[in-house]
């Protein structure tokens, strides 16, 4: 099966999972750059069709113009830059997840953390030319809600798990900012639990 692109991509994905540092990841990407040759062919026509310039992408993603120009040639190093580019291109959630997983080799968006929940909501709202600013505005508001939750220190309800599942489902159907923030507030216990599980895992393997 050696030489089969699909086989090589799967093997590459397994190798990525074994990386223990950013340096190892970057070296692995360089060694398997041929698996990424389709990125430019995918992105360039979309940017031309949308009329996006490097200067516009730089301003919208809050990166340097040289970095923005490189997005046409190679996969952005940061997942959030791929998402912001998708927002500026007017892609919807399924299209963005396809861009993330098929072309950029990142994980798809999944509302189990506040960052992804906000990105999903922004994608559902539609195209924007200021994705970095938009994300920060919602994330700042979420942090206010989270701080209020921590200050309150309310005891957990027995129905906490059921409430979390319900809130996750509702998150995909919200229609406005106020409703979105209400659902984000309801999901704070779930986000907090997820971060604690990650911390516990890191403690075990370190």
N, CA, C and O of each residue as an XYZ file, in Angstrom:
824
protein
N       0.814     -1.215      0.000
C       0.000      0.000      0.000
C       0.846      1.263      0.000
O       0.307      2.363     -0.121
N       2.159      1.129      0.133
C       3.018      2.300      0.157
C       2.908      3.035     -1.168
O       2.930      2.410     -2.229
N       2.789      4.378     -1.118
C       2.590      5.172     -2.306
C       1.141      5.560     -2.511
O       0.844      6.443     -3.316
N       0.236      4.913     -1.795
C      -1.180      5.260     -1.833
C      -1.386      6.518     -0.994
O      -1.100      6.488      0.203
N      -1.878      7.640     -1.575
C      -2.017      8.893     -0.828
C      -2.903      8.760      0.395
O      -2.614      9.340      1.441
N      -4.007      7.980      0.266
C      -4.912      7.811      1.399
C      -4.219      7.079      2.531
O      -4.365      7.440      3.699
N      -3.446      6.023      2.173
C      -2.711      5.277      3.188
C      -1.680      6.167      3.875
O      -1.528      6.122      5.096
N      -0.969      6.979      3.083
C       0.052      7.861      3.649
C      -0.565      8.904      4.571
O       0.006      9.232      5.612
N      -1.737      9.430      4.191
C      -2.399     10.434      5.027
C      -2.814      9.855      6.363
O      -2.655     10.505      7.396
N      -3.347      8.632      6.358
C      -3.746      7.982      7.609
C      -2.535      7.714      8.495
O      -2.583      7.923      9.708
N      -1.449      7.251      7.879
C      -0.227      6.989      8.638
C       0.322      8.285      9.226
O       0.801      8.316     10.360
N       0.243      9.351      8.435
C       0.706     10.662      8.897
C      -0.112     11.129     10.093
O       0.439     11.673     11.050
N      -1.425     10.920     10.042
C      -2.300     11.309     11.155
C      -1.929     10.573     12.429
O      -1.968     11.149     13.516
N      -1.568      9.298     12.302
C      -1.148      8.518     13.467
C       0.161      9.068     14.035
O       0.337      9.138     15.252
N       1.073      9.456     13.146
C       2.351     10.012     13.599
C       2.147     11.336     14.327
O       2.826     11.612     15.317
N       1.217     12.153     13.843
C       0.929     13.431     14.496
C       0.479     13.200     15.935
O       0.850     13.942     16.844
N      -0.328     12.156     16.123
C      -0.826     11.839     17.457
C       0.266     11.481     18.442
O       0.052     11.534     19.653
N       1.437     11.115     17.937
C       2.550     10.725     18.800
C       3.480     11.889     19.129
O       4.388     11.752     19.949
N       3.250     13.046     18.482
C       4.122     14.193     18.717
C       4.020     14.668     20.159
O       2.929     14.757     20.722
N       5.173     14.972     20.746
C       5.216     15.421     22.134
C       5.619     16.887     22.276
O       5.702     17.405     23.390
N       5.869     17.555     21.148
C       6.242     18.964     21.211
C       5.902     19.635     19.895
O       5.678     18.973     18.882
N       5.866     20.973     19.924
C       5.608     21.748     18.708
C       6.711     21.525     17.684
O       6.458     21.497     16.480
N       7.945     21.366     18.176
C       9.077     21.162     17.273
C       8.921     19.856     16.489
O       9.178     19.810     15.286
N       8.493     18.789     17.192
C       8.279     17.501     16.525
C       7.176     17.615     15.481
O       7.282     17.068     14.383
N       6.109     18.339     15.844
C       4.989     18.513     14.912
C       5.443     19.241     13.647
O       5.143     18.809     12.534
N       6.172     20.353     13.823
C       6.614     21.141     12.679
C       7.561     20.349     11.778
O       7.500     20.461     10.553
N       8.436     19.548     12.392
C       9.353     18.732     11.607
C       8.584     17.683     10.805
O       8.901     17.424      9.644
N       7.573     17.081     11.433
C       6.780     16.066     10.759
C       6.022     16.662      9.575
O       5.927     16.047      8.513
N       5.486     17.864      9.771
C       4.777     18.535      8.688
C       5.707     18.799      7.510
O       5.330     18.590      6.357
N       6.926     19.260      7.801
C       7.893     19.528      6.736
C       8.231     18.259      5.962
O       8.353     18.284      4.737
N       8.383     17.144      6.688
C       8.743     15.883      6.046
C       7.622     15.344      5.164
O       7.878     14.609      4.210
N       6.380     15.705      5.481
C       5.230     15.197      4.728
C       4.511     16.319      3.981
O       3.297     16.258      3.787
N       5.252     17.335      3.564
C       4.649     18.501      2.926
C       3.862     18.123      1.667
O       2.907     18.810      1.304
N       4.257     17.039      1.005
C       3.573     16.652     -0.229
C       2.102     16.320      0.006
O       1.293     16.395     -0.919
N       1.750     15.949      1.257
C       0.351     15.654      1.561
C      -0.491     16.925      1.618
O      -1.720     16.856      1.636
N       0.160     18.074      1.646
C      -0.549     19.339      1.772
C      -0.627     20.110      0.452
O      -1.075     21.256      0.437
N      -0.203     19.504     -0.643
C      -0.085     20.249     -1.885
C      -1.421     20.767     -2.386
O      -1.445     21.677     -3.214
N      -2.527     20.222     -1.914
C      -3.826     20.655     -2.407
C      -4.345     21.922     -1.762
O      -5.335     22.482     -2.233
N      -3.706     22.398     -0.689
C      -4.213     23.567      0.045
C      -4.333     24.793     -0.853
O      -5.390     25.423     -0.903
N      -3.272     25.131     -1.553
C      -3.273     26.319     -2.400
C      -4.332     26.207     -3.494
O      -5.023     27.179     -3.800
N      -4.456     25.012     -4.083
C      -5.453     24.802     -5.133
C      -6.872     24.966     -4.605
O      -7.777     25.342     -5.350
N      -7.068     24.683     -3.312
C      -8.384     24.822     -2.695
C      -8.674     26.278     -2.332
O      -9.762     26.783     -2.612
N      -7.713     26.948     -1.715
C      -7.941     28.278     -1.151
C      -7.873     29.396     -2.192
O      -8.680     30.326     -2.160
N      -6.927     29.309     -3.098
C      -6.713     30.412     -4.044
C      -7.983     30.765     -4.835
O      -8.330     31.943     -4.913
N      -8.692     29.777     -5.428
C      -9.917     30.129     -6.171
C     -10.991     30.749     -5.280
O     -11.723     31.637     -5.716
N     -11.088     30.282     -4.027
C     -12.078     30.838     -3.106
C     -11.779     32.303     -2.807
O     -12.688     33.132     -2.767
N     -10.502     32.619     -2.599
C     -10.128     33.994     -2.295
C     -10.319     34.905     -3.502
O     -10.739     36.054     -3.363
N     -10.007     34.383     -4.688
C     -10.210     35.171     -5.906
C     -11.700     35.426     -6.114
O     -12.102     36.546     -6.431
N     -12.513     34.395     -5.938
C     -13.963     34.525     -6.125
C     -14.561     35.530     -5.139
O     -15.471     36.286     -5.480
N     -14.039     35.527     -3.920
C     -14.532     36.436     -2.881
C     -13.919     37.829     -3.019
O     -14.427     38.792     -2.446
N     -12.834     37.936     -3.774
C     -12.158     39.215     -3.929
C     -11.363     39.614     -2.704
O     -11.159     40.801     -2.452
N     -10.907     38.619     -1.932
C     -10.147     38.898     -0.711
C      -8.685     39.199     -1.031
O      -8.049     38.472     -1.795
N      -8.167     40.249     -0.457
C      -6.748     40.583     -0.611
C      -6.002     40.220      0.667
O      -6.606     40.010      1.719
N      -4.686     40.152      0.556
C      -3.864     39.856      1.732
C      -4.051     40.928      2.795
O      -4.050     40.627      3.989
N      -4.212     42.180      2.367
C      -4.400     43.277      3.319
C      -5.707     43.109      4.096
O      -5.750     43.358      5.301
N      -6.769     42.688      3.407
C      -8.055     42.474      4.075
C      -7.970     41.312      5.057
O      -8.486     41.396      6.171
N      -7.318     40.226      4.640
C      -7.169     39.062      5.518
C      -6.327     39.427      6.733
O      -6.635     39.019      7.853
N      -5.268     40.192      6.514
C      -4.412     40.625      7.621
C      -5.203     41.421      8.642
O      -5.063     41.211      9.847
N      -6.031     42.333      8.161
C      -6.826     43.157      9.066
C      -7.897     42.328      9.775
O      -8.107     42.481     10.979
N      -8.568     41.457      9.038
C      -9.646     40.657      9.627
C      -9.160     39.632     10.623
O      -9.812     39.383     11.636
N      -8.001     39.026     10.336
C      -7.457     37.980     11.214
C      -6.463     38.532     12.229
O      -5.980     37.806     13.098
N      -6.164     39.819     12.109
C      -5.208     40.483     12.995
C      -3.848     39.794     12.982
O      -3.294     39.425     14.017
N      -3.333     39.637     11.753
C      -1.985     39.105     11.545
C      -1.259     40.068     10.616
O      -1.874     40.979     10.063
N       0.037     39.873     10.442
C       0.788     40.720      9.529
C       0.363     40.426      8.087
O      -0.174     39.359      7.791
N       0.610     41.382      7.206
C       0.216     41.183      5.809
C       1.027     40.057      5.162
O       0.510     39.337      4.307
N       2.286     39.901      5.560
C       3.095     38.812      5.004
C       2.558     37.456      5.442
O       2.546     36.502      4.663
N       2.110     37.376      6.700
C       1.505     36.127      7.185
C       0.223     35.839      6.431
O      -0.019     34.704      6.021
N      -0.612     36.875      6.244
C      -1.873     36.710      5.516
C      -1.620     36.239      4.083
O      -2.345     35.388      3.568
N      -0.589     36.796      3.444
C      -0.251     36.399      2.070
C       0.165     34.939      2.004
O      -0.076     34.262      1.004
N       0.793     34.452      3.077
C       1.254     33.054      3.092
C       0.096     32.073      3.187
O       0.256     30.900      2.848
N      -1.079     32.533      3.647
C      -2.239     31.641      3.776
C      -2.661     31.066      2.429
O      -3.278     30.001      2.380
N      -2.339     31.750      1.343
C      -2.687     31.250      0.012
C      -1.752     30.122     -0.397
O      -2.153     29.210     -1.121
N      -0.516     30.181      0.062
C       0.500     29.217     -0.364
C       0.571     27.982      0.521
O       0.815     26.875      0.041
N       0.353     28.182      1.838
C       0.514     27.049      2.749
C      -0.516     27.125      3.872
O      -1.090     28.183      4.129
N      -0.740     26.015      4.526
C      -1.733     25.924      5.590
C      -1.324     26.798      6.768
O      -0.183     26.714      7.223
N      -2.223     27.633      7.272
C      -1.903     28.417      8.470
C      -1.474     27.514      9.615
O      -2.007     26.417      9.781
N      -0.514     27.973     10.402
C      -0.003     27.158     11.503
C      -1.015     27.035     12.641
O      -0.983     26.074     13.409
N      -1.915     28.019     12.740
C      -2.883     28.021     13.833
C      -4.279     27.686     13.326
O      -4.724     28.201     12.301
N      -4.953     26.823     14.054
C      -6.312     26.393     13.691
C      -7.271     27.566     13.586
O      -8.100     27.614     12.678
N      -7.159     28.536     14.534
C      -8.087     29.661     14.524
C      -7.939     30.515     13.268
O      -8.903     31.148     12.837
N      -6.744     30.542     12.675
C      -6.573     31.300     11.438
C      -7.308     30.655     10.266
O      -7.822     31.347      9.388
N      -7.351     29.326     10.260
C      -8.129     28.622      9.239
C      -9.612     28.957      9.401
O     -10.310     29.198      8.417
N     -10.086     28.972     10.645
C     -11.496     29.268     10.913
C     -11.821     30.706     10.528
O     -12.859     30.966      9.919
N     -10.943     31.640     10.880
C     -11.187     33.039     10.538
C     -11.182     33.241      9.026
O     -11.975     34.018      8.493
N     -10.293     32.544      8.344
C     -10.256     32.616      6.886
C     -11.567     32.086      6.305
O     -12.112     32.659      5.362
N     -12.064     30.998      6.870
C     -13.348     30.434      6.414
C     -14.483     31.435      6.603
O     -15.354     31.566      5.742
N     -14.470     32.140      7.734
C     -15.492     33.153      7.981
C     -15.414     34.282      6.956
O     -16.445     34.758      6.480
N     -14.227     34.704      6.620
C     -14.064     35.773      5.637
C     -14.441     35.305      4.237
O     -14.835     36.110      3.393
N     -14.320     34.001      3.993
C     -14.697     33.442      2.693
C     -16.188     33.142      2.597
O     -16.693     32.800      1.528
N     -16.891     33.272      3.726
C     -18.330     33.022      3.729
C     -18.706     31.547      3.767
O     -19.807     31.182      3.354
N     -17.805     30.689      4.259
C     -18.114     29.258      4.356
C     -19.048     28.994      5.522
O     -19.020     29.718      6.517
N     -19.877     27.960      5.408
C     -20.752     27.589      6.517
C     -20.044     26.567      7.409
O     -18.884     26.233      7.171
N     -20.737     26.074      8.428
C     -20.104     25.159      9.386
C     -19.617     23.859      8.743
O     -18.460     23.494      8.947
N     -20.449     23.143      7.974
C     -19.945     21.910      7.339
C     -18.760     22.173      6.407
O     -17.815     21.386      6.373
N     -18.805     23.261      5.661
C     -17.701     23.579      4.755
C     -16.424     23.900      5.532
O     -15.321     23.536      5.122
N     -16.597     24.589      6.659
C     -15.431     24.925      7.486
C     -14.834     23.677      8.111
O     -13.612     23.530      8.148
N     -15.669     22.782      8.599
C     -15.163     21.527      9.163
C     -14.436     20.707      8.098
O     -13.425     20.067      8.385
N     -14.946     20.727      6.886
C     -14.270     20.019      5.791
C     -12.917     20.657      5.499
O     -11.928     19.964      5.259
N     -12.889     21.987      5.522
C     -11.622     22.701      5.305
C     -10.620     22.358      6.402
O      -9.438     22.146      6.131
N     -11.099     22.307      7.636
C     -10.233     22.007      8.777
C      -9.674     20.595      8.710
O      -8.473     20.391      8.883
N     -10.537     19.628      8.462
C     -10.128     18.222      8.557
C      -9.492     17.687      7.280
O      -8.481     16.988      7.340
N     -10.068     18.004      6.136
C      -9.572     17.454      4.866
C      -8.349     18.207      4.347
O      -7.387     17.591      3.888
N      -8.384     19.529      4.417
C      -7.343     20.310      3.784
C      -6.281     20.818      4.752
O      -5.107     20.901      4.392
N      -6.681     21.161      5.985
C      -5.714     21.732      6.930
C      -5.236     20.739      7.974
O      -4.297     21.030      8.716
N      -5.870     19.554      8.048
C      -5.455     18.487      8.974
C      -5.609     18.880     10.443
O      -4.835     18.430     11.288
N      -6.602     19.716     10.752
C      -6.938     20.050     12.127
C      -8.211     19.314     12.525
O      -8.898     18.735     11.684
N      -8.518     19.346     13.832
C      -9.765     18.775     14.302
C     -10.933     19.666     13.900
O     -10.789     20.884     13.794
N     -12.095     19.048     13.677
C     -13.282     19.824     13.343
C     -13.792     20.577     14.569
O     -13.408     20.280     15.700
N     -14.650     21.542     14.328
C     -15.247     22.309     15.412
C     -16.298     21.472     16.130
O     -17.135     20.819     15.506
N     -16.231     21.510     17.470
C     -17.183     20.755     18.278
C     -17.418     21.535     19.565
O     -16.468     21.887     20.265
N     -18.665     21.802     19.872
C     -18.997     22.721     20.976
C     -18.841     22.092     22.352
O     -19.800     22.014     23.121
N     -17.628     21.642     22.660
C     -17.339     21.127     24.000
C     -16.383     22.051     24.745
O     -15.941     21.727     25.848
N     -16.063     23.193     24.154
C     -15.290     24.217     24.840
C     -15.813     25.573     24.374
O     -16.393     25.656     23.291
N     -15.630     26.623     25.146
C     -16.226     27.920     24.791
C     -15.692     28.498     23.488
O     -16.433     29.155     22.757
N     -14.413     28.264     23.185
C     -13.851     28.810     21.959
C     -14.559     28.247     20.731
O     -14.986     28.997     19.854
N     -14.681     26.911     20.674
C     -15.339     26.292     19.522
C     -16.816     26.669     19.465
O     -17.368     26.867     18.382
N     -17.456     26.768     20.628
C     -18.870     27.160     20.656
C     -19.056     28.535     20.021
O     -20.018     28.758     19.286
N     -18.143     29.448     20.303
C     -18.231     30.796     19.739
C     -17.976     30.767     18.238
O     -18.685     31.419     17.472
N     -16.970     30.016     17.818
C     -16.701     29.923     16.376
C     -17.906     29.355     15.635
O     -18.267     29.845     14.565
N     -18.528     28.324     16.199
C     -19.704     27.713     15.566
C     -20.823     28.737     15.431
O     -21.476     28.822     14.390
N     -21.041     29.512     16.487
C     -22.090     30.522     16.444
C     -21.791     31.582     15.383
O     -22.689     31.986     14.645
N     -20.555     32.028     15.301
C     -20.185     33.028     14.306
C     -20.377     32.488     12.888
O     -20.820     33.217     11.999
N     -20.047     31.222     12.678
C     -20.244     30.613     11.358
C     -21.721     30.524     11.010
O     -22.096     30.690      9.850
N     -22.556     30.264     11.998
C     -23.997     30.197     11.757
C     -24.567     31.583     11.461
O     -25.561     31.707     10.746
N     -23.944     32.614     12.006
C     -24.402     33.978     11.739
C     -24.052     34.411     10.310
O     -24.761     35.219      9.711
N     -22.958     33.870      9.772
C     -22.608     34.179      8.392
C     -21.292     34.911      8.245
O     -20.590     35.162      9.225
N     -20.969     35.246      7.022
C     -19.685     35.849      6.667
C     -19.428     37.133      7.437
O     -20.347     37.907      7.707
N     -18.168     37.348      7.787
C     -17.745     38.584      8.445
C     -16.345     38.930      7.979
O     -15.549     38.041      7.682
N     -16.046     40.197      7.914
C     -14.710     40.654      7.530
C     -13.872     41.017      8.748
O     -12.735     41.468      8.607
N     -14.426     40.823      9.948
C     -13.698     41.121     11.187
C     -13.785     39.939     12.160
O     -14.217     40.122     13.298
N     -13.387     38.738     11.742
C     -13.564     37.557     12.599
C     -12.808     37.623     13.913
O     -13.321     37.173     14.938
N     -11.591     38.177     13.907
C     -10.812     38.245     15.143
C     -11.496     39.144     16.167
O     -11.587     38.788     17.342
N     -11.968     40.288     15.736
C     -12.666     41.205     16.638
C     -13.975     40.599     17.130
O     -14.316     40.712     18.307
N     -14.703     39.956     16.225
C     -15.987     39.355     16.594
C     -15.793     38.273     17.652
O     -16.517     38.220     18.646
N     -14.803     37.411     17.420
C     -14.545     36.339     18.384
C     -14.189     36.914     19.743
O     -14.714     36.471     20.765
N     -13.292     37.907     19.762
C     -12.850     38.471     21.032
C     -14.004     39.110     21.796
O     -14.054     39.040     23.024
N     -14.928     39.731     21.074
C     -16.079     40.366     21.718
C     -16.941     39.324     22.438
O     -17.357     39.533     23.578
N     -17.201     38.210     21.767
C     -18.011     37.160     22.387
C     -17.244     36.453     23.503
O     -17.819     36.094     24.531
N     -15.940     36.257     23.292
C     -15.159     35.579     24.316
C     -15.042     36.428     25.585
O     -15.069     35.891     26.692
N     -14.912     37.741     25.432
C     -14.879     38.635     26.592
C     -16.186     38.543     27.371
O     -16.185     38.520     28.601
N     -17.288     38.491     26.652
C     -18.594     38.371     27.321
C     -18.717     37.036     28.037
O     -19.240     36.963     29.149
N     -18.228     35.972     27.389
C     -18.249     34.658     28.042
C     -17.419     34.681     29.319
O     -17.840     34.114     30.327
N     -16.262     35.313     29.306
C     -15.413     35.375     30.494
C     -16.121     36.096     31.639
O     -15.938     35.745     32.805
N     -16.921     37.095     31.308
C     -17.712     37.772     32.335
C     -18.719     36.811     32.958
O     -18.906     36.793     34.175
N     -19.364     36.012     32.109
C     -20.325     35.020     32.606
C     -19.620     33.975     33.470
O     -20.132     33.561     34.511
N     -18.440     33.559     33.020
C     -17.702     32.546     33.756
C     -17.260     33.064     35.121
O     -17.314     32.341     36.116
N     -16.823     34.324     35.159
C     -16.406     34.912     36.434
C     -17.581     35.005     37.399
O     -17.441     34.755     38.596
N     -18.749     35.373     36.854
C     -19.953     35.446     37.686
C     -20.312     34.064     38.227
O     -20.749     33.932     39.370
N     -20.127     33.047     37.406
C     -20.404     31.658     37.827
C     -19.450     31.257     38.964
O     -19.875     30.664     39.956
N     -18.170     31.583     38.811
C     -17.185     31.236     39.842
C     -17.470     31.977     41.151
O     -17.341     31.411     42.236
N     -17.859     33.248     41.034
C     -18.155     34.045     42.227
C     -19.378     33.502     42.968
O     -19.451     33.546     44.196
N     -20.317     33.000     42.203
C     -21.556     32.504     42.809
C     -21.318     31.223     43.585
O     -21.897     31.020     44.653
N     -20.447     30.337     43.037
C     -20.109     29.060     43.680
C     -21.363     28.288     44.085
O     -21.487     27.805     45.211
N     -22.271     28.191     43.147
C     -23.519     27.473     43.425
C     -23.264     25.976     43.434
O     -22.476     25.477     42.630
N     -23.926     25.246     44.342
C     -23.781     23.787     44.348
C     -24.347     23.178     43.071
O     -25.315     23.687     42.507
N     -23.749     22.104     42.630
C     -24.200     21.458     41.403
C     -25.523     20.739     41.631
O     -25.734     20.102     42.663
N     -26.408     20.855     40.644
C     -27.688     20.153     40.704
C     -27.490     18.699     40.318
O     -26.525     18.345     39.640
N     -28.414     17.866     40.757
C     -28.370     16.458     40.376
C     -28.624     16.308     38.871
O     -28.177     15.342     38.252
N     -29.334     17.261     38.299
C     -29.676     17.175     36.880
C     -28.646     17.883     36.000
O     -28.942     18.228     34.856
N     -27.426     18.102     36.532
C     -26.427     18.885     35.816
C     -26.080     18.284     34.461
O     -25.971     19.013     33.476
N     -25.905     16.966     34.395
C     -25.535     16.302     33.146
C     -26.630     16.466     32.105
O     -26.344     16.762     30.944
N     -27.866     16.279     32.504
C     -28.988     16.410     31.581
C     -29.099     17.859     31.078
O     -29.382     18.096     29.903
N     -28.876     18.809     31.971
C     -28.933     20.216     31.590
C     -27.846     20.548     30.575
O     -28.073     21.319     29.643
N     -26.659     19.960     30.758
C     -25.549     20.207     29.850
C     -25.865     19.690     28.460
O     -25.642     20.393     27.475
N     -26.387     18.456     28.363
C     -26.744     17.894     27.062
C     -27.809     18.737     26.376
O     -27.757     18.951     25.165
N     -28.764     19.209     27.148
C     -29.828     20.039     26.598
C     -29.258     21.359     26.081
O     -29.628     21.826     25.004
N     -28.351     21.958     26.862
C     -27.753     23.235     26.471
C     -26.911     23.088     25.206
O     -26.932     23.967     24.344
N     -26.166     21.977     25.084
C     -25.376     21.734     23.884
C     -26.270     21.628     22.655
O     -25.941     22.154     21.591
N     -27.398     20.948     22.807
C     -28.341     20.818     21.699
C     -28.926     22.180     21.336
O     -29.031     22.521     20.157
N     -29.299     22.943     22.332
C     -29.901     24.249     22.103
C     -28.919     25.227     21.461
O     -29.326     26.144     20.749
N     -27.638     25.030     21.714
C     -26.619     25.933     21.191
C     -26.660     25.992     19.671
O     -26.345     27.024     19.080
N     -27.044     24.898     19.040
C     -27.060     24.829     17.585
C     -28.317     25.424     16.975
O     -28.453     25.468     15.752
N     -29.244     25.885     17.821
C     -30.496     26.426     17.298
C     -30.751     27.868     17.735
O     -31.802     28.429     17.426
N     -29.799     28.474     18.454
C     -30.014     29.834     18.947
C     -30.130     30.810     17.784
O     -29.539     30.609     16.723
N     -30.904     31.872     18.005
C     -31.196     32.816     16.936
C     -30.585     34.197     17.141
O     -30.464     34.962     16.184
N     -30.196     34.531     18.377
C     -29.655     35.868     18.605
C     -28.604     35.828     19.706
O     -28.414     34.804     20.362
N     -27.924     36.955     19.900
C     -26.814     37.025     20.843
C     -27.243     36.756     22.278
O     -26.540     36.070     23.020
N     -28.387     37.291     22.672
C     -28.838     37.102     24.055
C     -29.093     35.626     24.342
O     -28.700     35.119     25.392
N     -29.743     34.944     23.420
C     -30.021     33.512     23.589
C     -28.723     32.711     23.586
O     -28.578     31.752     24.344
N     -27.775     33.108     22.725
C     -26.487     32.425     22.667
C     -25.765     32.516     24.006
O     -25.253     31.513     24.503
N     -25.720     33.706     24.591
C     -25.027     33.883     25.854
C     -25.731     33.144     26.999
O     -25.076     32.707     27.945
N     -27.029     33.007     26.919
C     -27.756     32.233     27.928
C     -27.336     30.760     27.865
O     -27.141     30.119     28.898
N     -27.201     30.239     26.657
C     -26.786     28.847     26.505
C     -25.323     28.666     26.917
O     -24.971     27.649     27.516
N     -24.474     29.640     26.600
C     -23.074     29.564     27.019
C     -22.979     29.553     28.542
O     -22.151     28.842     29.112
N     -23.814     30.330     29.187
C     -23.835     30.352     30.650
C     -24.236     28.993     31.201
O     -23.679     28.532     32.197
N     -25.200     28.354     30.556
C     -25.650     27.035     30.990
C     -24.574     25.971     30.787
O     -24.575     24.949     31.472
N     -23.662     26.206     29.856
C     -22.628     25.224     29.534
C     -21.344     25.402     30.340
O     -20.431     24.584     30.225
N     -21.255     26.432     31.136
C     -20.039     26.684     31.915
C     -19.606     25.458     32.735
O     -18.421     25.125     32.725
N     -20.521     24.770     33.447
C     -20.079     23.581     34.197
C     -19.444     22.524     33.311
O     -18.485     21.866     33.713
N     -19.982     22.357     32.096
C     -19.430     21.366     31.180
C     -18.050     21.784     30.694
O     -17.137     20.959     30.644
N     -17.884     23.056     30.334
C     -16.570     23.551     29.907
C     -15.551     23.393     31.024
O     -14.416     22.978     30.791
N     -15.968     23.729     32.241
C     -15.076     23.652     33.394
C     -14.642     22.214     33.646
O     -13.476     21.955     33.944
N     -15.583     21.279     33.527
C     -15.277     19.859     33.727
C     -14.304     19.362     32.659
O     -13.394     18.586     32.949
N     -14.508     19.820     31.414
C     -13.613     19.411     30.339
C     -12.197     19.876     30.566
O     -11.254     19.117     30.342
N     -12.026     21.116     31.010
C     -10.686     21.633     31.293
C     -10.040     20.855     32.443
O      -8.842     20.576     32.408
N     -10.834     20.504     33.463
C     -10.284     19.772     34.597
C      -9.834     18.389     34.180
O      -8.808     17.900     34.654
N     -10.597     17.743     33.286
C     -10.212     16.431     32.785
C      -8.896     16.521     32.017
O      -8.052     15.631     32.122
N      -8.719     17.602     31.240
C      -7.464     17.802     30.513
C      -6.304     17.997     31.473
O      -5.228     17.435     31.273
N      -6.518     18.793     32.518
C      -5.475     19.030     33.521
C      -5.103     17.720     34.215
O      -3.922     17.433     34.411
N      -6.112     16.925     34.588
C      -5.862     15.638     35.242
C      -5.061     14.714     34.337
O      -4.163     14.011     34.800
N      -5.389     14.715     33.036
C      -4.681     13.865     32.096
C      -3.214     14.287     31.959
O      -2.314     13.447     31.968
N      -2.986     15.599     31.833
C      -1.618     16.118     31.727
C      -0.816     15.762     32.969
O       0.350     15.381     32.870
N      -1.442     15.884     34.150
C      -0.762     15.539     35.398
C      -0.341     14.072     35.406
O       0.713     13.728     35.939
N      -1.163     13.215     34.818
C      -0.874     11.774     34.823
C       0.295     11.423     33.907
O       1.112     10.565     34.242
N       0.377     12.081     32.760
C       1.395     11.700     31.777
C       2.705     12.456     31.939
O       3.712     12.059     31.352
N       2.722     13.524     32.711
C       3.946     14.303     32.889
C       4.876     13.620     33.914
O       5.960     14.128     34.198
